[in-house]
Amino acid sequence: MNCCTSCFTSSYLTNIIQSNKEKGNCNFCGTKNTNVYLAKELLPFFRNIFNLYKADENSKLSLWDSINQDFEIIESNCLTNSESLFKAIAHSEYAEFSSLFENNVSQESKELLDIKSSEVQSIWDRFKAEIKHKNRFHISSANLIDLNVLETFFNSESFIKIIKKGRSFFRCRISNKTGFENKDMWNPPKKFASSGRANPKGISYLYLGSRIETTFYESRASLFDYASVAEFRLKDDIKILDLRNPEYDIIPWSEDDIIDIFLIYGSFIQTLQEEISLPIRKQDKDLDYIPTQYISEYIKSLGFDGVEYQSSLDNEGYNLAVFNPEKFECIETKVYDINSIKFNYTEIKPEK
């Protein structure tokens, strides 16, 4: 039986099906004259996912409902046919998985994986405390995140992003009405480089925004300020670590038989995303940036040209911390008059 690209949310699977080039009708979602793939040929991608579960008479969920709830692998238009699709995938080894398909199930090692995931989060919290207040350069092994695991994550397709030559980003500096020249819009000289989310003091990175509006927010432009905004254009392709919106796709991890790493470290990676995107407040101290600086330095050591992360001040934009500014050229600088600002706010309840 044939499945198609419209059956799955996983870009890894859809790329495989797309590359097959065979056209036909999908037996599961009903799409006509599309790229199709024999469902039973997908078992190597799902075998380790099936093995996460055990028959459980106390559970109220079937295998297909559990997988859809835990990992959202099946597209909404195909959810009603999940049972037949998963059975077709398991066809050649159905006897091995029959107890899972014929009974309700639960994740066999979920509790243990959750404990290990919490341990990783605890290590990160201890690491932050130690590197800020106890040991800066020689961290105790008990408080170190496993960098080999991070490398496995960061070098996966989900996190690597290639930004092509010719793409433009922006940088803002508050100025007077005359504004700054192009030469003054670059990252500061090393001796003037203050600590940031990604760079330690004395190491200068180029921080850019995806939109002009993003740079206004990030530079804290105020009403009636003049803001000089430079356009920076890429001279070469660059490899970026995408911490803004990586796809948490379990399929390649299942195929490579490292699904446990995905399940244990996934929530920590999300924490890391949030921390590197946190807005810099006036009361923040340089010490607050050291943990993410450490991770950024490690990312740079893996050969990345920079880190992309969501702007916490502009929902429609994102930021780029560039390790290698020489791969950009400053095209032009324009001066803007900030004549309107819209505030969103929430009340902070005093703690009891």
N, C-alpha and C positions, 0 to 999 in steps of 0.2 A: 504494500500500500504506500502511496506517495504522500509526503508532506511538502510544505513549501515555506518560503520566507515569511509569509503572513501568519504562520502558526506560532512563531517564537519571538520573544522580546530580545533574546540574546543576539547581539551583532556578530559574535563569533560564529554562531550557527548559521545565521542568515548569509554571512559571507561565504561559508562553505557551500551552502545550497545554491547561492547565486553563481558560484564558480563552476558548478556542475554542468551548466549550459543546457541540460535536458529540459525540454518543455513538455507540459502536460497539465492535467487537472488535479487539484489537490483533493484527496479523499477525506480530509478532515475539516478544513475551513471552507471548502467549496470554491476556492479561487480558480478561475479558468485560464488556460493557456499561459501558464507561469512557469518559472524555474522550479522543478520538483526534485525530490530526493527520496530514495527508499527509506522509510522510517526505520526499518530494522538495521540499516547501516549506521544509525546514530547511537547504537548501544554503547560504544566505547566512551561517549561523552556523558552517558547517564548511569553507567554501571555503579560508579562510586556514589552517586546521589541516591540511587535505590538502596545501596548498602548502609546509608545513614539511618535507615528505619528498621523497625521490628514490629511484628504483629503484636497488637495490644488490645485485649478485649475490653479494657476500660476506656479506650479512646473512642471518640465520636467521628474521627476523620479517616477517610480513605487515603490510600497512598497518593493518588493524584491530587486530592484536595490539600493534603499536607504539603506536597511539593509546591503547589501553586501558592499556598499561604506563606510558606517559608521563603521562597525564592522568586516567585512571580515570573516563571520562565515562559509560560504560555500566554499568547496574546488574548485579549478579551474576546475577540471574535471567534476564538477556538476553544474557549473554556468548557463549553458544554460537551465537547468531544475529547476532553482530556483523557478520560478512561481508555477509550479506544486508541488514542494516539500513543499513550504510554505502553499499552499492551502490545501495540504494533512494534514499538521500539524494542521491547524486551522479548520479541517473538522467538528468536533463536535460542534464548536461555530462559524461556518462560518457566520451565520446571523449577529452576533455581529460585525464581522470584515469586512463585505461585502463592505462597503463604501471605506475601505482602499485598498481592492483588485481590485475594479472596477474603481478607480480614481488614478491620480497621488497624491503623498503625500509629506509632509515636516515634520520635527520634531516639534512637538507642542510646546515644552518648551525649544528648543535649545538655544534661546537667553538668557533666564533666567538662564539656567544651565551654559552657557558660562560666564555670569556675576558672578555667584557664584564661578566658577572655578578661575576667575581672582581675586576675593576677597580673596580666599585661598592663591593664589600666593602673593598677596599684604601683607597678614598677615605674611607670611614667610619672606618676605623682611624686614618688620618692626621688626619682632622677631630677625632677624640677627643683625640689627642695634642696638636694645636695649640691647641684651645680650652681645654684644661686647663693647658697649660704654656708657651704661647708668645703667642698672640693671643686675647683674649677677645671683642672686639666687632667686629673687622675681620679676618675669616678670609680667607686667600688663596684665590683662585678655584679653584686646582687641588685644594684640599681640601674643597670644598663639595659636598654632595649636591645634586642637581638638585631644587629645591623644587617646580618645576612638575610634575615627574614624581610627586613625593609627593602633590601636590594631586590629580592624576589618580587615583591609587590611593585616597586617603582619601575622595574624593567619589564613589567607586563604590558600588553597592548592597551590595557584599560587606562594606564597612567601616562603613557608616552604620547606627546603631541608634537607634530612637526608644523611649524609656522613658516609659510613660504616667503621667499624673497619678494619684496615689494609691498608687504603688509605694513600699514601705518598704525602707530600708537601715539599717545600724547603725554606731555608733562607740563605741569602748571607751577608757576611761582608768583606769589603776590608781588606786585610791582607798583610803580607810579604810572601816570598816563602815558609816559614815553615808552615804557616797557623795556624788556631786555633784548639783547642781540642773541643770535643763535648760539654763539660761543659760550654764553652765560647760562644756557638752559640744560647743560649736561649735568650728570651726577657730580657732586662736589669733589674737589681734590682730596686725596687720602687723608691729609693732615686736618681737614675740616669735616671729615665724614663722621657724623654722630651715629649712635646705635639706632637700628631699626628692627622691624620684625624679622628680616632675613639677614641683615649685615651687622657684624660687630663693629664697634668703634674703630676707626682707622682703616677699614676695608670698605671701599666705595662701590655700591651697586647702583644701577640706573633703574629707578622705579617709574613705571609707565602705567597709564590707564587706557582702557579700550575705547573710551568716549571722552570727549572734551568735558562733558558734564561730570563724569567720574572724577576727573582731575580737580574740578572745582571742590567737590565734596572732600576728597582726600587731602587737599591742601588747606582745608578749613577756610575757604574764601567766605568773607562776610559781606553783608549788604553795603553797597557803594565802594567796595574794593575794586581796584584795577588788577586784573590777572593776566599775566603773560603766559600763553599756551604755545608750546612748540610741538610741531609734528615730527616724529621720528619714524623713518622708513627703513625697513630691513634691507641690508645689502646682500645678505646670504640667508639660506634656510637655517633655522635654528631648531634644536631639540629641547622641548620644554617639558617639565614635569607638571602634569595637569592635576592640581589639588583643588580645582574649582568644582568640577562636576565629573569626576571619573565614573565610568560605568562599572558598577559592582556586579560583574558577570561571573557567575559561579562555574560556567561551562568549561573554560580553559583550565581552571584549577582542578576540576573533576577529571578532565582528560589526562592531566599531568600527575595525577595521584597525589596532589598536595592540598586536597580539599580541607583538611584540618587547619592548615595555615590560614586559609581564607576565612574560616569560621571563627578562629581564635583572634585574629588580628584585624578583622574588618572593622569592628567598632572603634578600635584604637586609631586606625587610619582616619576615620571620620572625626574623631576628637582632634587629631592633628590638623585636619582641614579647618576646623573651627578656630583653633588657637592661632594659626598663622593668619587667619582673616580678621581676628579681633581688631577693632578700631583702637588706635593709639590715643589715649586720653592724656590731658595735661598733667594729671597727677601720677601717671605711670613713671616708673623708674627704669633706668637702663637694665637693672637686674631682671626685670620682668621679660625682657626680650631674649635672654641668654638661651633658654631651652630651644626655642624655634630657630635661633641662630645656629645652634649646634646641628640641628637636623638639616638646615639649609646648606651648611658647610658640607655635610655628608652627601647631600643631593648633588652639589657641585662636583664632589670627588668622583661621582659616578659618570661624569661626562655630560651632564645636562648644562644647557646655556642659561637656564633660569627656571623660575617657578611661577606658575599661573595660579591665582587664587581669587576667590570671590570678593568683591568689595562689600564690606559690611555697611557702607554708607550710601551706596547706590545699587539698588536691586537689579538695575538693568545693565550694570557695567562690571568689569573685573579688572584686576591689577596684574602686572607682570614685574617681578623682581628679576632684573637681568644681570647675570654674573659677568657677561662679556659685552660691555657697551660698544666696543669697537665694531660689532656686527651691525650697528645702526648708523644712519646718517641723519643729521638734523636738517630738515627741508626748509622750514620757515617758522617764524614766530609771530603770532598775532596777539594784540592786546584786547581784552574784553572788559566791559564795565558791568559789574554784578549789580543788577537793578531789581532783583526779586529773589526771595528765598522762601521756601515752604518748609515749615517744621512739622514733624510728626512726633508725638510724645506719649509717654505712659506714666502714670502715677506710681511712685515707689512707696510701698507700704512699709512703715517702720517695723523692724523686727521686735518681737515680744520676748 
